[in-house]
Amino acid sequence: MKAVLMAGGEGTRLRPLTSNRPKPMVPVCNRPIMEYSLDLLRRHNVKYAVVTLHYMPHLIVDYFENGEHFNMEIYYSIEDIPLGTVGGIKQAEDHLDETFVVMSGDVLTNIDLSHMIRFHKSHGALLTIALTKISDPTEFGIALLNDEGRITKYLEKPSWSEVFSDLANMGIYILEPEVLKYVPKGKPYDFSKNLIPKLLKQEEAVFGFIADPVYWSDVGTHEQYLQAHQDLLEGKISGFKPRGREIERGVWVGDDVEIDNAEIKPPVVLGDETILKEGSKIGPYTVIGARNIVDRGATVSRSVIWDDVYIGTGSVLREAIVASKCNLSAGCLLMEGSVLGESCLVGKYAIVRPGIKIWPSKRVDPYAVVSVNLKWGIKWARELFGPWGIEGAFNVEITPEFATKLGFAIGSWLGRGASVAVARDPYRSSRAIKRALVSGLIAAGINVFNLTVAPTPVLRHFIKRAGMNCGVMVEAPIANPNMIRIKVLGKEGIEINEDEEKIIERRFQREEYRRVSSDDVGSVIYPTDHMETYVIDACKHIRASLISKAKLRVIVDCGRGAASFVIPNLLERIGAKVVLLNSIADENARGHSVFNTTHAIDVLSSMVRIVKADLGVFFDEDADRAIFIDDKGNSVPGDIMLAILSGMILEEAGGGRIVVPNTASRVVDWVAKRKGGKVLRTKVGAKHVLHAIRLEEAVFGGEERGAFAFPEFQVGFDGMYALMKVMEALSEGSTLSELALSLPPTYTAKRSIRVPFELRGRILRRLLNELRELEIDTIDGIKVLEPHGWILIRPRSHEPLFDLYIEADNEEEGAVMLRRYTSLLNRMLSENT
């Protein structure tokens, strides 16, 4: 007896599991489904099989080869185009010169083929169809039989109003070779649609064999796939056993399995070379493939894990399916019905919601909650924008593909024909990302004004002066050179607001892009006067003659960044005598050596002391932030510099509003009170500070991280303009060290405590309730104002952490305050876990 195994289907309902392999190669209990079909045939003395192939045929051929290892003789018939269930058999008819069995290579069944064959022959049938009773026959072909078992009526996938039987076609047939004369050669032809109706019309001998009892599953959905594993582990499929040694009842293990004090609840299958680390919990109804690692404290239940998968510490998988070569970082949660395609990377503490499907080679951000299927794109970001823009690892999280799609998303938000200015720092990684982003923008119909390498302050100035609709800055932060930061600026030259960010995020994540025809692709324009125009306009607001007469000794470190293109011209124009360090931009700095910020500032401080300079300043990669060194060679803390500049500007303006984040020191309030100013506090983040400056018509604003904005020139952080304002103030006779010493002493510190996302709402509510008698503000987190200081408890949006910022009159009081609130949070956490 011979057989035909139909193994050409794509298994589309099982995607993403079948995105990179045909359905017959999908494993059930660590064996391809098709292997079970071969086992069934062999048990009934069918040892010669023709396998019809179409979708990814090489994967099946490479695995089964000529069948020798499976005690079978296998031949392959590969279809260039799908020929249907019978058309493919017709193509292989040279091998079929006797009665033969036809079945799918992607079903699980224990049908008694020997009994069916005897039935076929005893009734002199031309075609016999295996039938089984089913509660919902609308997804199958149904048959009506006479007393002899002959089929009198047949209908494929009836509606309920058409149902006349509960006997469903199992897709298993026994045929005489003469049947193939009814099948056209080289054309698509099916059993249910074509052959069976034709044979019935010509009153040929078509019989139905009722297989009862029988197990049969076409494993067509993810739910059926999980159920098939459970059925096999429960022994419902007679004749089939999981691969491996049964070391205890219901626990099958392969070769070289390591179990390090793990808890196992049978039934469980563990593949070759799998490692279960201490404290992991496996089962019940869990199948784990070969070469997997389940790390400490991880829990996997009622799930199927393929080969070469890492499951991180403390991760939880419930009724999930994970394909090969996936990496699940610590603390992940895969909920019921979730499916990961091959080679996915899931960041720490990410959550995949019930029923969510993630296609192969996708990345899920740490702490992200995946709530829609992730099919297109490469990544699921919890939020695209952070406090200071879009940030991610170069060529890992932010890739050229990512940047192109971001350009599409920004262009789709703006609309065809809009104008966008783009710039970057000098480094090659930034150039790669910016070029990809420009491609997306122009493909969306946007005209791009490419400033090439330019500081962010120059970009801000150009956007407003030239009437751009938007601007984008791409930079590789000096503090973390393997990262990329992308800033999206609005038409005022400042960061776009949260509503605009959400629109871009939605466009990006849903891939709702506006694609234009070739006639409407945007242009790329290269302006030439933007640096010079910035310098000219900035100098209009500076008392250059005062600076020139003061003959200050200033050392400026450009950090080999974008400031190198502007600072020499700017300082020469105001007549300053300056020593420049690292003022030649180096595009290779990121690739060959990390520019060590701490070391650079130490060197700058030493030089200030050695040459008795009045001032030192260090610029970041895009010159929107600056770190100042006083005349004693001491680095001035960002809080103190923010207070000094606040005092300078308030004195110039005769009072006014200044804007700072809620984390800024109360020294700023002390200065403002004495200078006739008012302090407005915002949430942390550039967009919050800058939009408040504009809306409140403030005279100054900034952050304690060295970012300062001067609305007299432009609303936007500008380290280069900050340098000129400091030089202007020092030209009147004060030193920076004297200005710092004139401020009241203060102590600041920061600590982080891990608070799981699911507990943060409860903890915040309890904190507010317990601290209700104290003075509190909730601008951004919970800030408790005490007589000798304050503490801000602020949840991070992207991570399960609470940041604790404290400020006190001295270090001793600050330490006491920090201990008190840390103990309070730890107590609440212990009571809720």
N, C-alpha and C positions, 0 to 999 in steps of 0.2 A: 504494500500500500504506500502511495506517495501523498505528499501534502503540499499545499501552497499557503505560505504565510504572507498576508498582506501587511507590509510594514512601510508603506510610503507616505502615511499621513503626517501632517504637521502638528497635530495635537493642539490646535489654537486655543481651545478652552482651558488648557493647562498652562498657558503662558502666565508668568515669565519662565516657568520651569523648562519649557520647550523652546525657548528663544535660541539656545545654543546647542540643542540636541533634538533628534526626532523622538517622538513619544515612545516607541519601543525600547529606547535606551534609558528612559526614566527609571530609576531604581525603586524597587519595592523590597524592603528588608535587605537592602544592599546588593540586590541582583536586578539586572535590567528586566523589565516586564517580559520582553520577548523570550528570555531564558525560561520563564515558567511555561510559555507555550511550547517550547521545544521539549521540556520535561514531560509535558502532557502527551505529546505525540510519541515520544520514545516509550513511555509506559504502556502505550497501546500498540506497540510494535510498528510504528510509522517512523522510519529512519532515513527517509529520503525527502528533502524539502526544497522547494523553489521559493525563494524570498523575493517578493516584488518591492522595489525601492523607488523613491523619488526625492524626498526631502532629506538633505544631508546624508546621502547613502554611504559615504566613506566611513562614517562613524560606526555604522552597523557592520560593514564588511571588515573593518579593521579589528573589531571585537570578536566576531564569530568566525571569521576566516572561512575555511572550507568545512567547518563543523566537526573536525576530528576531535577536538578537546571536549565536545559535547556528545560524543558517540552518535553523531549524525553525519549525513552526507548533504551538504548545502550547496545550492547553486543560486546565483543572483540574476535577477532581471531588472535592469534599471530603466526607468521611464524618463525620457527627456521632458515630456510634458505629461501631466497627470492623465491617466487613461481610465480612471474609475475602477470600481471593485472587480469588474469582469474584464474590462479592456486590458488591464495589466496581466490577467491570467491568459488571455488570448495571445499576448505577446510571447508568453512562455510555453505555448502549447506543444512545442517540439519535445518537451520533457514529460508530457502528460499523455501517456499512451495506455493508461489503465485507470480504473476507478481511483479517485483521489479526494482527499479532504481539503477544504478551504476554511481557514480561520484567520482572525486578525492576530497580528503579532503584538498587540497592545491591550489585550484583555486578560483578566484573571478568571479562570474557570476550572472546575474539576469534573466537567461533563464526562460521562462514560462513553468515550468514542467507540469502543469495541461494540457496545450495545447498539449505538446509533448505526454503525456500519452493518451489523447483522440485520437491523430493521430495514435499512436501505436495500440490501440485497434480497431479503425475503419478500419485499413488496415489488420488486422489479422496477424500482424508481429510476427515473432519469436524473432527478434532482431531489435531494432531501434537505429540508431546512430544520435546524435545531430551534425549538421554541421553548419559552419558559413563561410561567404565569407571572404577571406584573401588575401592581396596583395602578400605575399611571402609564398607560400604553401610548400616550400622545407623542412621545419622543422616538417611537420605534415603528417599524413595520408590524402590522398585526395580521393574523391569519385565522380563517374559519375552516374547520376540518369536518369531513364526513366520518362515518363510523369506521371506515377502514384506515383513516389517517390521511386521506388525500385532501389536499388543499383545494377548497372550492371558491374561496374569496380571499383577496389580499389587498391591503391598503397601506401605503407608506405614510407615517406620521399624521394620523387622522386628528381632526379636531374632536372635541368631546361629543359633538352632535353626530359625528361619523363613526364613533367607536362601536364595533359589533363583536369584539372579542377582547379577552385579556391575555391572549397568547402572543408574546412579542418575539420578533426575530432576534436571535442571539448573534447573528453574523457568523454562524458556523454552518458549513454546507458539506454535503457529499455529492459528487457529480460523476457522471459517466463522461468520458472524453467526447462523445458525440454532441454533448450540449454546446461545445464551442463552435459548431457549424452555424449556430444562430447568432454568433457574435461577430460584428464587423471588425476587420483588422485595422489597427492604427488609429482608432477613433475612441473617444471616451464612451464607456458603456458600464452600467451599474446593474447589480442584482435587483434591487428593489424598484428602481425607476424603469428599467428596460427589460431585463431578461425574464424575471418572474412573471410580469404581466404578459409578456409575449408567449411564454410557454403555457400559461393558463388559457390564453385565448386560443391556442392551437390544441388545447386539451391533452397536453403531454402529461406524463406521469410525474407530477410534483407532489411530494409528500411532506408532512410535518411530523417531526419527532419531538414529542413532549419530554423534555429532560426534567425528571422529577424523581428524587430530590436533586438539586444542583446548586452550586455556588457560581455566580456569574456577575462580573462587574466590568464595565468598559473603562473604568477609572477615568472618566471624562472630565471631572471637575476636581478642584482642590479638596472639597469636602469628601468626595468619593475616594480620593487618593489617601487621605488620612484614615478613612473608614476601612480601606483595604488592608492597611497595616494592622489596624486593630483586629480585624477579622482573622488575619493570618496568625497574629500572636495568640489569639484565643483558640486557634485550632479549628476554625470554622471551614477552612479550605482543606478538605481531606487530601492527603497525599503530598502536601507542601509543608516544609519545615524551614525555619530561618537558617541561614548559613552560620556556622561556628559551633563551638562546643557548649553544651548546656552544663555550666559549672554548678548551678543549682536550679531548682525548678523555676522555669520561666526566665532564666538569664542565660543568653547565648553570647559568647565572646569569640572574637577572632584571635589571630596569632599576635603575640607580643603586646597584649593589652595591659596597661598599668592602672591599677585602682588603688589610690592612696587615701584610705579611710573615707571613701565616699559612701553616701547612703543610696542604695539601689532598691527601688520598689518594682518588682516584676509585674508584667512581662517587659523585658528590655533586651535589645540587641546592640552589641558593641562591635564595631568593625576592627580590622587589623590595626595595630599600632596606635590605637586611641588611648588617650591619657585622661583619667579623671582625677583631679587634684583634691586635696584635703577639703572636706566640708561641702563638696558639691553634692547635689541631690538629683538623681536621675530616675525618671519613671513616675508612674507606670505608663505603659503603652508608648514607649519612646524607642526610636531606632536611630542609632548614631553610626555613621559610616567610618571609613578608614582614615587614619592619620589626623584625627581631630584632637583638640585640647579643650577640655572643660575646666576652666580655672576655679580657684578657690571660691567657695560660697555660691557658685552659680547653680541655678535650678532649671532643669529641663523636664517638662512633663507633657505627655501626649503629643509629642513633636517628632518630626522627621528631619534629621540633619544628614546631609550628604557628606562628601569627602573633603578633607583638608580645610576644615573650618575651625576658627578660634572663637571661643565663647569666653568673654572676659569675666573678671572677678565680680561676683555679685549680680551678674545678669540673670534675668528671668525670662524663660520662653514657655509659653502656654499654648498648646495646640497650634504651633507654628511650623512652617516648612522653610528650611534654609538650604539653598543649593550649594554646590561646591565652591571652595576658595573664598568664602566670605570671612570677614573679620569683624567681630562684634566686640567693641571696647567695653570697659568696665561699666557695670550698672545699667546696661541696656534692658529695655522691656519690650518683648515682642508678644503682642496680645493675640487672642484667639483668632484663627483664620488668617493671620498675616503670612505673607510669602515673600521671600527674598530670592531673586535670581542670582546667578553665579557672579562671583568676584565683586560683591558689594562690600563697602566699608561703612560701618555704622559707628558714629562717634559716641563717646562716653555719655551715659545717662540719657541717651536718646530713647524716645518712645515711638513704637510703630503701632498705630491703632488697630482695633479688630478689623479683619477683612481687607487690610491694605496690601497692595501688591507693589513690589519694587523691582523694576527690570534690571537686567545684569549691568554690572560695572558702575553702579550709582554710589554716590557718597551722601551720607546723612550726617549733618553737623552734630557736634556734641550738644546735648540738651534739647535738640529739636524734637518736636512732636509732629510726626508724619500723619496727616489726616486725609490726604488724597493720594491716589495711586501715582507713583513716580515712574513715569514711562519715558518721557523725553528729558533732555538736558542731562547733566552729569551729577547734580548735587541737590540735596534738600537742605536749604539753610533755614534755621529756626527764624531768624530775621535777617534780611539782607543788610540793613543799615544798623550800625552801632552808634555810640555817642559821637564818634569822630569820623564817621564815614563807613565805607565798606572795607573790611579787613580780612585777610586770609593768607595762608601760605602760598608762595609763588609756585606755580606749576603743579600744585596739589589741590588747593581749594580755589585759588584764583588762577585760572589757566587762560590761554588765548581763546579757547572755546567759550569759557565763562564770559570773558570780556566782550567778545563779539555779540553774544546774546544780551549782555547788559547794554551795549550800544543800541541794539535793536529795541530794547525795552524803553530806554531814554528817548530814542527817536520816535517811538510809537506814542509815548506820552506827550511829546511836544507837537507832533504833527508835521506833515510834509512841508518842506520849504523853510523850516525854522533854521536859525543859525546858532551854532555851538562852538565855543572856544575851548581848545584842549591844550594842556601843557603837561610836562613831566619833569622829574628830577633827572640828573645826568646818567643814572645807572641803567645798564642794559636790560635788566629784568623789567624795569618800568617802561622802557622803550617797546619791548615785546608786547606787553599788555596794552599799552596805549595804541599801538598800530592795529591790534585786533579790535579794540573798542571803536576806533575810527571807521574800520570796515563795517561794523554793525550800524553805526550812525549814518553813513552815506547810503548804505543799502536800504535804510528806512526813509531816505529822501531828505536827509539833513545836510545843510551846508556847513562844513567844518572849517573853522579858522584855527590852523595848527601853529601854535606858538613854539613848537618843538620844546627845547629845554628852557624853562622859565620858573622863577619863584612863584609860589601861590599868591603873594601880594600883588605881583605884576599881573597875574591872570585875573584877580578880582578887579583890579583897576581897568583892565582892558574890557572885561565883560560890560561894565557899566558905561564906560566912555564910548565903546563901539556899538552899544545897543544890542548885545547878544541876548538870545532867549535863555541861555544856559551856559554853564562852563563845567569842565571836568578836569580834575588834577589827578595824576597817577604818580605815586611815590613809593619808594622802598625805605621805610623808617630806619634811621641810623641805629636806633636802639635794638632793632630786630631785623637785620638785613635780609632774612629769608622770607619776610612778609611783604605784602603789597597792600597799600591803602589807596582807595579811590574816593575822592571827594566830589560830590555833585553840588554845584553852586547855581543859585537862581539868578535872575536878571539883575538883582541888586549887587551881585558879587559875593553873596553870603550863602551859607549852606541852606539847601531847600528845607521846607518845614516837614513835619511828620506826615501831614496829609499827602503831600507830594511824594514823599518816600513810599508811602503805602501804595500809591498808584503804580509807581515803578516796580515795586516788589510784586504786585499782583500781575502786572504784565510779564515780568520775568518768570515767575513761578508757574504761571499758566501758559506761558509761551504765546500770549496774545499779541503778536507782532504785526505791525503794518509793513507789508512788503510792497515795494513800488516796482513799476516796470523799468526797463533799461533806460527809457527816456527821462525818467524822474529821479535817477540816482543822484545823490548830492555831490557837490563840488568840494574840493579841498583847496583852501586858500592859505598862503603863507605870509602873514603880516610881517613888516620889517621894522616898524617904529615903536613897538610896544615897550621895549626896555627904556628907550630914551624918553618917551612920553611920561612913563611912570616917574623917572628921576626928576624931570622938569616939574611935574605937578607936585611931587612930594616936597621938593625944595621950596616951593612957594609958601609952604606953611611953617618953614623953619627959619629961625633968625641965624642965617649962615654967617653973617659978619661977626656976631657975638661968639660963635664957635671958633671962627678963624682967629680972632684976637686972643682967645683964652689959651691957645696953643696947648691944648690937652694932649697928653700922651695916652694913646688908646691902642690896644692890641685886639685885633678882630680875627677870630678863627671861623672861616667860612665852611669848615667841615667837608671840603671837597664837594659841596652840594650846589644847589641852584643859586645860592647867594653869590657865588663866585662870578656870575655873569652881570651882577648889578652893583655890588658893594664898592668895587674900586671906582667906578664912574660916579656913584652917588657921593662918596666921601671926598673925592677930588673936587666935585662941584661946590661943596660947602666949605672947602678950604681946610679940611681937617688933615692933620698929620698922623697917619695911622700906620702901624705895622700889621701886615696881612699874613695870616697863616693859612695853609691849605686852601689857597684861593684859586687854584686851578682845578676845575671839575675833572673828576676821574671816573669814567664810565666803568672801569674795571674794579673799582674799589669794592663792590659787592662780591665780585667773583673770586678775587685773589686774597683779600684780607678784610676782616671785619674792622670797620673804623670804630675803635673802642672809645665810646663817649666819655666814660669815666676817666680813662687815661688821658684823653685829649684835654679835659677840663683841668686835671692835675697839672699837666704841662703848661696850660695857659695861666693857671694860678701862679706857678713858679716863675714864669716869665714876667708877670705883672710885678711880683715882688723884686725880682732881680733888677729890672730896668726902672723900678719905682714909677710904674705907669699909674695914671689916674683911673683907668677903667679897662676891663677886659670883657669880651662878649663872645659867646659861642652860638652859632646858628645851627638849627636842625637842617634836614635834607632839603626842605622847600622854603626855608626862611620865614615861616609864619610864627615860629617860636624862637625865643632867645634866652640864654642863661647868662646872667651878669656876674662878673667878678669885681669886687670892690678894690679900692686902692691899697688895702692891706693884703690882697691876694686871697681873700675869702670868697667862696661862692655864696651869693645872696640867695636865701631860700625863696621859692616862687611866691609864697604868701607875703613875705616881707617886700619883695619887689612889686607885687600887686598893690600893696598899701602905699609904698613910696610914690609910684606913678599916679595912684589915685589922688594923693595930696598935691602933686605937681599940677595935674590937670584941673582939679577943683580950684586951686589958687589962681591959675590963669583965667579960668572961666568965671570966677567969682561965685562959685557954688554950682549946684546942679545935681543931676542923678548919675550914679554909677551903678553898673550891673556886674554882679559876680555870682558864681554858682553857690549852692547851699553848703558846699564843702569848704569855702574860703574862710580864712581866719577872721575873728572879730576885731583884729587890729585894723582892718579896713573900716569897720564902723567907727572905731576910735578916731581915725584920721578924718573921716567924712564929717563927723560931728564938729570937729575943730575947724574945718575948712568950709563950713556952711553947705555941706552936701548931704545927700540922702542915698542910702544903699538899698538897692533892689536885688533880691536873691531869686535865682531860678533853679530849675533842675540842672543836673550835671550834663554837660555836652555842649559842643560848639554851637549847634543850631539854636539851643535854648537861650544861651547868652547873647548871641548876635541878633536874634530876632527881637529880644527884649530891648537891646540897645536902640534898635531902629524904631520900635513901636513907642518906647518911652522917651524918645529923643534925648537919650543920655549923652553926657559929655565924655564918658569913658567907660570901658568895661574890660573884663579879662578873667583869666583862670589862673589858679596857683601853679599850673604846670608850665608857666612861661609864655602864655599866649595873651597878647594885649591888643585892644582895638581902640583906635582914635578916630571917632566920627568927624572931627574937624577936617580930616583928609579922606578917609573911607571907613565904612563900617565893615570890619573884617580884621582878623588877627594879622598882625604885620610886625615881625621881629625887626626888620630893617628900619622902619619908621620909629619903632620903640627906641632903638639905639640913638637915633638923631635927637629924640625928645630928651633922653637921659643926658646926652652930651650938651644939649642946650641948657638944661637945668644946672649941670655941673659947671658950666661956663660962668655962672653967676657967683661962684665962690665956694659952694658947699662941696664936700666930698661924699661919695656914696656910702662910705663907712659911717660918717657922721649922721647921714640921713637914716641909716639903719638903726644906729644907736639911739636916735631920738624917739624911736617907737617903743611902746611898752613891751617888756619881755613876755614871751608866750611859749608854750610847749604843745606840739602836735604829734599825733601818732595814728597809726592805722593797723587794724587787724581784721582778718576774715574768718568767719565760722561757717562750716558747711550746714546748710538747712535744706533738706529735700524739697523739691518743688511742691509735692503734695501736702507738705506741712506748713509752707510759708504763710498762707493765708490765715491759718489757725494761730500760728505764732505771733503774727502781726496784730491780730485781734486781741490776743491775750496781753501783749505788750501795752497796747493802748489802754486796755482796761486796768492793768496793774499800775500804770504810770499816770493815771487820769488826774491825780492831785497835783502833778508837776506842770510846769510851763512847757508846752509842746508845740512844735509846728510840723506840718506834714506836706511841705512843698515837694519834697523828694525823699521819701522814706520817713522815718520817725526821728525827729531831732528834739532832744531833751535839753532844755536850757537850765543850767544850774548856776548858783552864785559865783563859782570860781571856774566856770568853763561850760562846755557842752559836749554832748555825744550825739552823733548821727548814725542811726542804724538803717542802712540802705540795701535793699535786696538788689542783686545783679539780675538784669533781665535775661542774660544768656547762660548763666551758670547757677547751680543750686548753692549759692553763697550769699551770706549777709556780710557787707563791709561795715566795719565799725570805725568811724572817724572820731577822734577826740581832740579837744583843745582845752588846755588848763593853764593856770598861772605859772605852774612849774612842773617839772617831771614827776615829782613825788605825788602831787595831787592827780596828775594825769594817769599814773600807774594805778592808783587806788580806784579811780573812776573806771578804767578799763577792766580791772579785775571784777568790779562789782557787776557791770553789765554783761561781761562774759559769763560769769557764774549764773546770772539770771537767765540768759539764753540757754545755757547748757541744762539748767534745771527744767526749763520748759520743754526742751527737746527730749530729755529722758522721760518726762511724764507723758509724752505723746508717742513714744515708740515702744 
